[in-house]
Amino acid sequence: MVGLTWMDLMEQALPYPAKAGDQPLLVASRPSPQEERRVGLLVLCLLALFIGVFTGFGAVALRALIGLIHNGFYNGVLSFHYNANFLEGPSRFGDFLLLSPIVGGVIVVYLVQRFAPEAKGHGVPEVMDSIFYGGGNIRWQVAVIKSLASALSIGSGAAVGREGPIIQIGAALGSAFSQVIGLSTFQKVTLLSAGAGAGIAATFNTPLGGVLFALEILLPEVSNRTFLPVVVATGAATLIGRILIGPDPAFIVPEIQFPLAQSFSFQEGLAFVVLGALCGVAAWAFIRLLVVMEDNFPRLPGGVYVQNIVGMAAVGLMMVVLTRAFGHSYVDGVGYGVIQSVLDDQMTAAGLLALLFGLKLLATTISLGCGASGGIFSPSLFLGATLGAAFAAVAGFVLPHAGLTLPSAAIVAMAAMVGAGTGGVMTAIVMVFEMTRDYAIIVPVIVAVAVAAGVRRSLIGETIYTVKLRHRGHRIPKERRMNLYLVKQAQDVMERRFILAKAGTTLNEAIDPDEVEDDLRAIVVEREGRIAGLVNPRSGLWREARTNPTALVDRFVEKRPALCRDTDLLSLALARLKRHRSGAAIVFHGAGRPRASDVVGVITKRAIADAVIDDVAD
């Protein structure tokens, strides 16, 4: 991978001057990228160990900071102690609680706009973007601002989670550490993903879930050189979390006796399938509503501060109304108290559960749409717990022999919501197993998660993480085939030496007589400034130039060549080469319809083979 930034490469896309004699062709090239530092696997694992330790401390510090801000805004006391799994009751400030998310939101907007725009939102899309489109680079400032902004958002009442922030914080630590050392891109990506997995492992006390999150959601390759550093980092972060926070999982789950798979009745199996389908539809609604909020809040007049005030006022109003009606604000913050109450079988009214599901869905999407900083993992668990429990309360009348209890349905639906919404189906299954430590739960969870993921994919192809990037024009490969060269962009793989020739140019004008066949460059043919076609360097042109030098290049041209932008992923370039049945693709810079002057390189099979060989050799 390259040592320069993508912008450096684009700035260096300057063609060599035309040959003397007013010949109608242009020979273009770019300098070769600088080599980057690569370390051995043992050293990489040691670096991952340090990142895991720092991320573990970061997760503990974030929890304490959230507690300090929550206690100040909600109870008017100065204290770091805050048990998010406990429902506290009404705020001591009464209806003035409405102002809490507004004040916190204004401060968050200032911090994000002034210091780190990447800290806005739920964090994981930015981490994925940096992996596939940013060369694994995340500024160190993101870790600091994300910590402050997320703690303020969550502590003051925004309906977001703390897992997304610690994922981005851990990723920023891994990336910043790698940049200081000057590691190669694939090793930066590995340590970045290790930091992200360590963050979620330390937060939930789920080391296997953290590993799977990094492998399933982030890493474009699964191999020893990526798997081992992630395992080391998540293990270290989990150990730090258990020492400083405690050995218990995020939720205290009662003993739930699920039937063995072979003893499932028809009603039991049907109940899990229906619950999975319901969660799939709910995940689709979550994704679509989040897109609507993120697209439409910026269109409100008055600027980012007014937009945030409007959104946070709506969330604050929900908190006040719920407190007056039920004695607690419920939808604010991470929502662990509601989840724990459902698991303890203390919240059983189907109407209240359905209401909380709908209001949390609105509160979370409004919070993220208007500029809050926080994750969607905890809200997904909240939505799953309330939806699953409400379903069980109703299903008891329709399917009396299904054997569903509210806590068991809540656990299954939590996994189904997370798996369907994020696309991390294995992550969801394993994390729920780690939380419950009951092997009998695996079969119901697998059934529900599989059905939920299938339903969501039939309704919308993107996950809640990738849909945001798709709107930026950044497509994330859905099938990552165990190789890091897919992280590369077209500009990293393309041959920078090519010939730009006018239509009607003869072979002896286009080809340097001293050039040997093995070093031939592709020829991009242009007519009146427009791209007329491409001549593949393996088209037999060299031999023809020796025997018939006056032949025109037009005779060898591919008139409908594959085209791709310099920032397109290699996976997209490969797909276009296959669709066009072409041996090479023209790479251009710019967003509009490409012209000959926009061409900056050519991707050939030789260039692709070199990229694969370099990746394997690493």
N, C-alpha and C positions, 0 to 999 in steps of 0.2 A: 504494500500500500504506500501511498505517497506521503512525503514529509511536509509538503506545502498544503495550504488550505485550498479549498475548491476555488475561492475567489482569486488566489494567486495564480492558479492554473488558467483561469479565464482571462486574467489580465495579460498572461504571457502568450495568448493565442494570436500572435502577430505573424503574419506570413512573411516569408523571405521576399525580397524584391524580385521583380520579373527579370528574366534573362535579357542580356543586351541584344540589340538587333530588332527591338520592337516585335518580338515573337508573341503570339496571342495565347500565352499560358503563364501560369503563376505557380511556383513551387512553394508549398507552405510546410511549416514544421514548428514544433515546440521543443523546448529543452526537456531533457529527461528529468523525472522527478528525483529528488534527493533520497538517499537511503535513510530509513529510520532505524532506531535502536530496537533490537529484539533480545529478550532475555530467555533463559531456559525455563522449563516448566517448574522446577524446584523454586527458582527465584520468584516466578510469577505467583506460586502458591504462598510464598512468604509475604509478598506484597498484598495478596488477597487477605492474609491473616491480619495484617495491620488495618486494612480497610474494614474488615469485619469488626474488629475491636472498636475502631473509631465510630462506625455506624451504630454499634450496640450502645455506646455511650450517647450518641446522638439521639437514638430512640428514647432513651431514659430522660435526656434533657428536654426533648420535645414534650413528653408527657408532663414533666414538671412545669414547663413554661405554659402549657395549656391550662394546667391546674391553677397557676398563679393568676392568669388573666380571667379565667372563669370565676374564680372566687372573688376577684375584684369587681367584675361586671355584674355578677349574679347575687353575691352575698355581701359585697362591700367589706371584705376582710382580706388581709394580706397573708396568704398561705399557699404553699406549693402542694399541699395534700388535696387530692381530688380523686374520688372513686367514681369513675364514669359508669360503673355497672349498677349504681344505686340511684333510685329516683328520689331527688331531694325535696320535692314539693314546691310551693310557690316561692318566688324570689322575694327578698325582703324589700325590694324597691317597688313592688306592686305593678301597676300599669306603666310605670316609667321604664319597665323592662323593654318596652317598645323601642326605646332609644339605644339600647345596648348594641344590637347588630348594626345600626346605622353609624354610630360612632366608630365601632371597630372596623366597619367596611370602608369608611373614608380614610382611615389610617392605612389600611391595606392597599387601597388604590394608590395612595401617595407612594408607598414603599415600592410597589410593583412598577408603577409608571416611571419613577425616578431612578431606580437602581437595577431592576431585573424583570423585564416584561415576561421572561420565560416562567416566572414563578406564578403567573396567573393560571387559574384553572386547576385541574386535578392531577397534573404532573406527569403521569405515565406517557401520554402522547408525546410530550416534549422529550422524554427519555428515548422513546422509539424513534423519534425524528432525528435525534442526535446520532443514533446508531446507524440508521440507513441513509441519512442525508447530511449529517454533520461530522462524519469521520470520528465519532466517539468523543467529540469535544463539548464539554459543558463548563461554563465559567464557574470558578470557585464562589463568586458572589451569589450564585443561585442557591447554594446550600444555606448561606446566612439569611438571605432575604426570604427564602421559602420557609425557613424555620419561624422567623418572626411573623410573616404574613399569615401562615397557616395557623399558628398559635393564636393570633388575634382573631382570625375568622372563626375558628372553632370555639375559642373561649368566649367570644362575644355573642355567639348564637347562630352563625351561619350553619346551615344543615349539610355539612360536609364531614368527611372522615379524616383521620390522621394517618392512614396507611399510605395513601398516595403521596403526601408530603415526605414521609420518611423514605419512600422508594426513590423519590427525586433527590432527596438529600444524600442518601447513600450512593446513588449514581453519580451525583456531582462530586462527591468526595473521591470516588474511584477514578473518575475522569480527570479531576484536577491533579491528583497524585500522579497519574500516568503522564499527564502533560509536563509536569515538572521534571520527571525523569526522561521524557522524550521517547516514550515507547511507540512502537508501530501501531497502526490503526486497529488491527485485529486484537492486539493485546490491550489496547485502550478499551475496546468494546467489551472484552472479557472482564476486565476489572470494573468497568462501569456496571455491567450486568450483575457481577458478584456483589457490588455495593447495594444495588437495588434489591436483590434477593435477600441480602443480610438485613435490610431494613424491615421487610415484611416478616421475616422470621423472628426478629427481636420483638416486634410489636405484638404478634399473636402467639409467640412461643411455639411456633410451628416450623421447625427447621426443614423438614421434608417439603412442606408447602412453599417455603422460600426458595428452595432449590428448583422445584418444578416451575414456580412463577418465572424465574430467570430463564430457564430452559425453554419453556412453552411460549412465553409472551415476548421475550426480548432477544435472546441469542439467535443468530442466524445459522449457528452450527452447534451440533452436539457431538463432542469428542472429548478425549482425555484432556486436551489442552484448554478446553472451556469448562468441562464438567468439574474437574478437580479444584480449580480456583474458586468456583461458585460454592462447592461443598465446604471448603475451608472457611470462606467468608461467612456463610450462613451459620456454620457451627460455632464460630467465634462470637458472632453477634448474639446468637441464642444463649450462649454461656454467660455473656455479660448481662443480658436481660434477666436471666434466671437468678444471677447473683444479686443484682440491684433491685429487681422488681419482685421476684418470687418464682417458684417453679410451676405455678398453676397456669393453665391455658387462659385465653382471653375471657371465656365464659365458663361458669360452673354448670355443667350439664347433668341433670338427674339420670339415674340408671333407667334406660328405656329398653324394654325387651321387644326387639323386632323378631318376627318369625323367621325361621330359616328359609332359604330360597325354595327348598323342595316342599315346604309346607304352606307356601303361599296359596291362598284361595283366589278364585277369580276376582272377587270384589277387592281384595287387597292389591293384587296386581293392577287392576283397573284404576284404583284410587291413585296409585303412584304415577301411572301414565297420565291421567287427567291432571294431576297436580303439576307434573312436568310440563305438559302443554300449556297450562295456565301461566306458569313461570316464564315460558318462552314468549308468550304474548306480552307479559308484563315487562320482560327485558327489552322487547321491541319498542314498547311504549316509552320506556325509560330513555332509550337511545334517541328515538324520534323527538321526544319532548325536549331533551337536552339540546339537540340540534336547533330546534325552533327557538329556544331561549338564547343560545349563543349567537344565533344569526340575527335575532330581532332586537335584543337589548342595545347593541351598538347603534341601531338606527334611531333610537329615541333621541329627541333634541336635548341640548344642554350639556353634552360632553360626558366623559366617563364618571365624574363625580355625581352628577345628577342621576345618571343611569343606575349607579350603585345605590344611591339613597332610595330611589324608587323600589328597587328590588329588595333591599334589606328592610325597608319599611313594611313591605308585604310579609316578609318572614317574621318580623317583630310583631305584626298584627296577629298572625297565626299563633305565636307564642302566648300573647296576652289572652286571646279568645279561649284557647285550650286551657290555660291556667284558671280562668274564671269558670269554665264549664266542668273541668275534671280535676283541678287541683295541681296540674303540672303542665309545663310547656311542651313536653314530649318530642317535638320535631326538631329541636335545635341541637347543634353539636353532633357528636358521633352517634348518639342514640343507643348506646350500649345498655342503658338502664331499661329501656323498653324491651330489648332483646332478652335480657336476663329475666325480666318479669314474665315474659311469654314462656321461656324455658322452665321457669319455676312454677308454671301453671297458675299464676296469680292474675293474669289478664286473659279473660275467657270470653268476653262479650264480642260476638261476631261483628256487631255494628261498629263498636269502638275500634276494633282491629282493622276493619275495612276503611274507616275514616282516617285512621293514622297512616295506613298505606297510601291513600290518595293525597293526603296533606304532605307527607314526607316526599312523595314523588314531586309534587309542586315545589316544595321548599328547597329541595336539593337542586333541581334544575334551575330555579330562579337564582339561587345563591351563586351557582357556577356561571350562569348566563350574565349576571350583572357584575362579575369581577371578583368574587371571593376566591380564596386560595385554599384548596383542600381536596381530598380524594373522594372516589365513588365506591370504594370497597365497603366501608362501613354502611353507607346508605343502601347498598345492594343487600347486605345482610339484614338490615332493618326491614327492607321491603319484603325479602323472602320470609322472615320470621312472622311478620304480621299477615302476609298473604297466606302462608301455609297454615297458620293457626286459624284464620278465618275460614279457610277451606275445610279444615277438619271439623270445625264447629257446625258447618252446614252439611258436610258429607255424612256426619253421623246420622242424619235423618234419611238421606237418600241411599247410602250404602251402610246399613247398620252393622254388617258383618266384616267391614273392612279393617276393623281393629285400629283405626287411626286415633292417636291422642293428639292434643294440641302441641305439646312439646316435640313429639316425633315428627309431625308434619312440618313444624317450623324448622327443624334441623334439615330435613330433606329439601325444603323449599329454599333455605339459605344457600345450600350448595348449588341448587338449580339456577337461582338468580345470578349468582356469581359466575358460574360456568357459562351460562347463556350470554350474559351481558359482556363479559370480558373476553370470551373465547378460550379461557384457560380451564378446560373441562377437567383435566387431570389435577390441576392445582386445586380446584374447588373440591373434588372428591377427597383428595389426600388431606387437605386442610381440615375439612369437617371430621374426618376420621381421627386426626390428631387432637382435635378439640374434644371429641366425645370419648375416644379411646375404647370404642365398642365396635368390634369387628362385624357384628351382625348388621350394623347400619350400612355397610358397604353396598349390598345388593340394592336396597331401595334407593340409595343415593345415586348409584350408577344408572339405574333405570330412569329416574327423574331428570338427572343432568343430561343424559343422552337425548331424551325426548325434548327437553327445553332447548338445548343447543340446536337440534334439528328444526324445531318450529321457528326459533329466532332466525336461523339462516335462511329459511324459506321466505320469511317476511322482509329481511334486510341482510345483505351480504356482509356488511361491515359490523365490527364490534364497537363498543362504546369508546374504545381506545383509538381504533383506526379511522372511525368516521370523521373525527376532527381533522386528521391528517389528509384524508381524501379531499376535504374541502380546500385544502391548501394546494392540491395537485400532487401531494406526496403519497404515492401508493406503496403500501407495505406488502411484500409477497405473502400470500396466504399459505403457500407450500414452500417452506424453507428446507432445501435439500442438503443439509449437512455440509455446507461449504460456505466459507466466509467471503469468497469472491463475489457472492451475490450482494454483499454490502457495497461493492464498488459501483461507482457511477460510470456512465459511458466515457466521460472525460478522463477517467483513470486508466481505462483499458485501451482506448482508441490509439491508432497509429497517427502520430502528429505530423508525419511527413507524407504529403500527398501532392498531387499535381492538379492545378485548376486550369483547364484548357477550354478554349472556345470551340463551339461546334464548327466543324470544317477543318480543324487542325489535323495535319498529317502526322503519321507515326514518327517520322524522323524529327519533326519539330517538337513533339511531346516528350520523347524519350531521350535521355542522355545516352549517347553511344557508349560511354564508359560504364554504364550501369549494368550489373550482372543480373541474371534472372532471379536469383534467390533474394535480391535486395530491391526488387521492383516495387514502386509505389502505386497505389490506386490513383485513378484519374477521375476527377469530378468534371463532368462536361457541362458547360453553361451556354445558354443562348439568350442574349440581350439581358443579362443579369439574372435570369431564372435558371434553376437547376434543371438540366435537360436529361441527366442520367449519370450512371457510374460505370466505370470500366474496372472490373476486378483485376488485381495484379496477377491472378492465376488464370487469366482468360486466354493464354497462348499469345498474348500481345508481343512479348519479347521476341519469340521466334518469327512472328509475322513481320516485325520491324526489321529483322535481318534480311528477309527474303523479298519483302514488298514495302519498302519504307515510305512510299507515297500514298499508301492506303490511309483512309480517314479514320479517326478514332470513333466516329459515329457508327462505324460498322460493328464495333464490339460493345456498344453501350447497352446497359440495362436501363430501359426507359422508365420503369417504375421501381426504382430502388427503395429499399427500406430506409426510413428516416427516423432519427431519434434526437432528442435534445441532449446537450452535454451533461445535464443534471439527472437524466433518466437512469434508473437502476439497470444494471446489466441484465437482470432477469427480464425486464421489459424489452430491451434490445434483442435478446435471444428469441423472445416470442415473435417479434416483428420479422426477424430473419427467417424464422420457420414459416410464418404466414406468407411472406413474399417469395419463399423458396429462393432466397438470394444468398450469395456467398460473402457479401459485405454490406455494411450499412453506413450511410452518410450521417455524420454527427454535426449538428448546428447549434449555435448559441442564439438565444432569444425566445420570445414568447409567441411571436406572430408567425405568419406564413413564411417559411425560410426562403431566402434568396442565396445566390451563389456566394455573395460576400459574407454570409452568416456561417458558412461551413468552416469548422475548426478541426476536423479530423475524420477518420474513417475507421470503423470497427470491422476487422477481417477475421476469418477463422484462425489465422495465425496469431492475431492479437488475443483472441479468446483463449487459445491453447496456452499462450504464454502466461495469461492471468491464472489459469488453472494450475499450471506447473509451478508458478511462484507460490501459490497458496498451499499446494501439497508440500513443496520443499520447506515451507516455514514450519 
